[in-house]
């Protein structure tokens, strides 16, 4: 009788974050703190949202992607907003912007690559990298527009120091997007180390959408 497989590090991280947010939500309800109920509760819901949206378009997200998203939600909403990490640590916002640009760059590259069904010869690697870079930059720029609109319409302070904050965010967005684009180009050139493993994990669990990637490679299951 085969032994049951142990949970992967990604599953452990994802489960731990969800349990922590659930516990914080319950604790907030017990203490009667509505803010301490809403923020971790909303964050908990957001950790399930990407998986739900992906399933609606018949895609699967690797556990490593879900764990990274949950960690990002924890850092932005729970720590950033509820515990004021944005003001306590000047670099918090910049790191999260770079991380989000990296993530959107990776996802953009994969979605563009999926349009070619994984045919790495349909377009030059640099062209796919450029398109993924533009995707991540666009998302980052739209977020800055949202921050500006929220500040103007509702009197919030999402832009912090105004123009300096916006330009700093756009610069780190460009760095994160550039790293994702370079990783995608490296993956197409056969270098799977580092971020290349993220591309491999997504392609593996969505094998039917990437029919032209190693068409004769046997299925070995997701590795994340």
Buried (B, 14 or more C-beta within 10 A) or exposed (E): EEEEEEEBEBBEBBBEBBEBBEEBBEEBEEEEEEEBBEBBBBBBEBBEEBBEEBEEEEBBBBBBBBBBBBBBBBBBBBBBBBEEBBEEEEEBBBEBBBBBBBBBBBBBBBBBBBEBBBEBEEBEBBEBBBBBBBBBBBBBBEBBEEBBEBBEEEEEEBBBEEEEBBEBBBBBBBBBBBBBBBBBBBBBEEEBEEBBBBBBBBBBBBBEBBEEBEEEEEEEEBEB
